[in-house]
Amino acid sequence: VTNSIGTKLPLAGGTLTGDLTLASTNPVLRISDTRNLGNGSYEDVSLGSLQFHTTDTTSPGEHVGAEIQAWANTQSASAPNFSLIFKTADNTEAAVERMRLDENGKLGVGTSSPSGLLDLTTTGSTSLDIQGGDGNSKNIKFRKTTGGAQQAKISVVGDDLRFTTGTTSERMRIDSAGKVLIGDSSSHTTDLLQIETPASGGGHGIQIRRNDSNDNQN
């Protein structure tokens, strides 16, 4: 089959060159595995892949540059689990797994068995970069599932690192000079640790307490 598909036509081993467009109200591209994989047969089985392939005859030559693969594995004889595997390759190697979205919606980068909703794993040094525009804050927010209310926030504003509880109550910040400010948003001295307590109804700053029966000794 070359260049166009005028009707619904099975591509059994054929090659389509050029662009393929699906035009419909709700178009679906279905990739079906025709093997009869009965109960207990879904043990590390590929159900098909979408490959991005180069036919370059120069170095590194023809190879798969990237791939999205549907993967099945079994947890019980009658209940297989399904994942999506994302692979990429450089110019010296075959495409290898970089990321996996498992049956529970957990995303693993650098691991095929993510333990949380987002699991970043590496054997060497790594970093998580959050970039934003100059003069804009960069935030990590913690929210409740019900209602979406903010419970806490870690943010960078300017060169200050700020810690907030609830929706708006800043509790602590580390300013651009490395000073730790608790209960205050601006430095008043050259001290590296500065604690300001409320004029009334608050505590007295720092309590050091021994963990024994003499709990009133500070």
Disulfide bonds with the S-S distance in Angstrom:
none
